Amino acid sequence: MYYGGKKPFTESEQKLLKRNPYTYQVTEQEIRFTAEFKQAFWDLYRSGTSPVLVMRQLGYDTDSLGKDIRTAV
């Protein structure tokens, strides 16, 4: 699973994203998530948690990922 937003990730954002154990890979243009992320995301989503709250619960700053993250994952 990956997300490629319109705004490039800065070096500082990339470093922060790489610290999250659910981040498989991050570049200036996209972030790729681990299989564990995918499972955790869908488990939480199916239990009724909104995508934005799921991302936050899994340790991601949804503000830095942008508005499109709501429909990308």
Phi, psi and omega per residue, in radians:
M1 nan 2.371 3.115
Y2 -2.481 2.872 3.090
Y3 -2.380 2.169 3.060
G4 -2.059 1.752 -3.104
G5 -1.401 3.074 -3.134
K6 -1.442 -0.562 -3.121
K7 -1.608 2.204 3.127
P8 -1.079 2.559 3.048
F9 -1.364 2.310 3.080
T10 -1.277 2.928 3.091
E11 -1.027 -0.727 -3.135
S12 -1.154 -0.697 3.080
E13 -1.139 -0.705 3.115
Q14 -1.077 -0.763 3.118
K15 -1.073 -0.751 3.123
L16 -1.113 -0.800 3.135
L17 -1.104 -0.644 -3.138
K18 -1.140 -0.422 3.131
R19 -1.257 -0.365 -3.117
N20 -1.334 2.230 -3.109
P21 -1.129 -0.260 3.101
Y22 -1.522 -0.068 3.104
T23 -1.539 2.108 3.088
Y24 -1.466 -0.809 -3.119
Q25 -2.738 2.535 3.066
V26 -2.442 2.399 3.069
T27 -2.243 -3.088 3.100
E28 -1.065 -0.538 -3.023
Q29 -1.757 -0.392 -3.064
E30 -2.700 2.831 3.029
I31 -2.169 2.371 3.074
R32 -1.994 2.417 -3.076
F33 -1.838 2.716 3.135
T34 -1.312 2.898 3.054
A35 -1.103 -0.601 3.103
E36 -1.111 -0.659 3.072
F37 -1.064 -0.848 -3.109
K38 -0.991 -0.789 -3.139
Q39 -1.132 -0.814 -3.132
A40 -1.114 -0.719 3.136
F41 -1.023 -0.905 -3.067
W42 -1.193 -0.609 3.085
D43 -1.060 -0.824 3.140
L44 -1.185 -0.725 -3.129
Y45 -1.100 -0.760 3.136
R46 -1.162 -0.417 3.123
S47 -1.446 0.014 3.048
G48 1.851 0.081 3.125
T49 -1.430 2.378 3.141
S50 -1.186 2.689 3.141
P51 -0.964 -0.696 3.139
V52 -1.125 -0.787 3.125
L53 -1.156 -0.638 3.082
V54 -1.044 -0.845 -3.139
M55 -1.016 -0.744 3.133
R56 -1.147 -0.736 3.129
Q57 -1.123 -0.493 3.130
L58 -1.576 0.155 2.979
G59 1.658 0.260 -3.132
Y60 -1.838 2.464 3.069
D61 -1.485 1.801 -3.070
T62 -1.168 -0.408 3.100
D63 -1.160 -0.707 -3.133
S64 -1.322 -0.418 3.118
L65 -1.386 -0.409 3.070
G66 1.719 2.956 -3.095
K67 -1.138 -0.587 -3.058
D68 -1.171 -0.255 -3.138
I69 -1.075 -0.453 -3.121
R70 -1.078 -0.533 -3.117
T71 -1.914 -0.118 -3.032
A72 -1.470 -0.500 -3.062
V73 -1.679 nan nan
